Amino acid sequence: MIENPPALEEWREVYKFAIHMKKIVPWEWITETDIFGVQNPETDEIGFVSVMGMAGEHYAIAVYMGPEGLYGFWDLQDAGPNDSPERVLEIPQLQASFENRDELDKKDHEIIKKLGIKFRGRHAWPMFRSYRSGFFPWFLEANEARLIMYVLEQTLDVALRYREDESLLETSDEKSYLVRVPHKEDGILVWEDRIMRVPPPEPPHIPIAMNTQEIKVLKRLPQSRHTIEIDFFMFPAKIGEKGTRPFYPYMLLLVDAQSCVILGNESMIADPSLEAMWGSIPMNVVHQLSKAGIVPREIRVRSELLLQLLEPLAEELCFNLKRSRTLGSLDSAKEFLLQHFT
């Protein structure tokens, strides 16, 4: 079930612009890093548009929501192949993509059938999805459908002008962007170009829950010679009550570096938020170490986030904490779990 689903006429407008977009193939001359903004006429929030498809793999128009989405996109670009592939699912965005017929859901086909539209061929079928941090990509609500309609309309405008004049998206500094801004004249939306500076968002506040009593109990154990590898990652499944937007589960995994034995694992969800879930990780590590009866000599992690979250714990329990791109034992255990799940 979708809360406040789009009306059929709203879908008709969305598909109209998507069909036009596919005809002009803007990814033939725009790269995904040629970013510009579109201001939502209903909320004034700015979405930042990326046109994907020049590589010939994924054809889509993505709109990253606000500074959080914009800088999440740039962080992903900077990380390159070293970042976790699921990171893109944590960036708030909407996507209008062009897929093969069998990649659409039953609900997508039902809407297309009601509209009386026909598509044929590879990468010819429009699909629209909403991405929210910690959730499975989901169907659009009415306000999201209207936003993607505005975005597609203005992307057509910007793309055709950019083809004739590549200086259109040039700005005086890397934090400034061309933004399409609307206003009303005689009840009709009129759009204009404006250059806006968009500073990075404030770092998220992560409330870390600590149980000092449980840590004291763990500190009484003698320190072992173990080196433990820890990672925290999204698991390829969806969970939740039927009819509601499903969550992606995350897994906290602890593996002995020498023996490859799994010392602990914990399934978690981003409820009520990603930040709250992250903040619960240190105590989850304490729980797993307590169950294993181990205070390690060293813990190795891959991500900067885990490094920061576990630093206070490393000071309390006097173990070495290191960041390493290679976690061989953990990756082997992770691969086994993923294969078993599949």
RODRENNU-55439 format. One record per residue (C-alpha): x, y, z. Coordinates in steps of 0.5 Angstrom, whole numbers, plus 500, padded with zeros to 3 digits. Each point is the difference from the previous one (the first is absolute). Example, Ala and Ser with C-alpha at 12.3 -4.5 7.8 and 13.67 -1.06 7.14 Angstrom:
REM RODRENNU-55439
525491516
502507498
END
This chain:
REM RODRENNU-55439
500500500
502507498
498506505
497505496
501497493
500505494
494501496
500497493
500507497
506501504
503494497
498502493
505506501
505496503
501495494
499506495
506503502
504494501
498497493
503507497
506499504
501493497
499503493
506506501
505495503
503506504
505495503
504500493
503507502
498501507
505496506
497498506
504505504
497506496
496502506
495505500
494502505
492500499
496503506
494497502
494505499
496497505
505500506
506504497
505494502
505500494
502493497
506499496
500496494
505495497
499497493
502493499
502496494
506502497
503494502
495496496
498496506
494504505
496505496
497504505
498507503
502501507
498505505
504501506
496503506
503506503
507501502
500494504
499496493
504505496
506499504
499492501
500500493
507503500
502496505
498494496
504502494
506502504
500493503
500496494
500493500
503499507
493502503
495495501
495500494
494500505
502507502
496503494
494497504
501505506
500506496
493503500
498501492
495498495
501497494
497499493
503495496
500496494
499492501
499494496
493498501
501494505
504505505
493503501
495498506
493498499
498507502
504504495
497495494
493502503
501507500
503500493
494496498
495505503
503505496
500496494
507501498
504495496
508499501
504496496
508498500
505500505
501506505
493502497
496500506
500505505
500499508
499505505
503498507
501504507
506499504
501501507
505499505
500493503
493498496
499495494
499505493
493501500
494502496
499508499
495503505
496506496
505506503
506496497
496499493
499507500
507502501
503495495
495503495
503507501
507497500
499496494
497506497
506505502
505495498
497500493
501507500
507500503
503494495
498504494
503506502
506497502
501496494
501507496
504503506
504496505
501507504
493499502
502496506
507504502
500504506
505504504
502495505
498492501
495501506
496504495
494498495
496502495
493499503
493500496
496504505
492501499
495506501
493501498
497505495
493500499
499493503
505497496
507497502
506504497
507498500
507504500
507498501
503502507
507499502
500497508
506499504
498493504
505499506
501493503
495498505
502499508
502493502
495496502
499499508
501493502
497499507
505494503
496496505
505497505
499495506
506502505
498494504
501495494
506503498
503499507
498493500
504499494
506504502
501494506
502495494
507499499
502503493
501494495
505500494
494500495
499505494
493501498
498503494
493503500
496503494
493503500
496499493
493500497
497493499
497498493
493499503
494504502
496500506
494503503
492499500
496498494
498507497
505504503
506503497
506495502
506501503
507497498
503497506
507501502
505495503
506501505
505495499
506498505
505495497
506497503
506502495
504494501
495494500
494503496
495498505
494505501
500502507
494504500
494503495
495505501
494502495
498507501
495505496
500508499
494501505
499505502
506503496
507498497
503504505
496497506
503493497
507502499
500503508
498493502
506496497
505501506
495497505
499494495
507499499
501500508
494495500
503495495
507500503
497499507
496494497
507497497
503502506
506504497
503506501
505500493
507503499
498503494
494502496
500502492
494503497
500503492
495506501
502507503
493500503
501493504
507503502
497506503
495496504
504495503
506505502
497501507
499493501
507499498
503505505
495496506
502493498
507502498
501496493
503503494
495502495
502501493
497501493
502495494
497500493
501492500
496496505
502493497
497496506
494504500
498500493
501493499
495499506
495506497
500496493
498494503
495503504
497503493
501494496
496496506
495506500
499499492
END
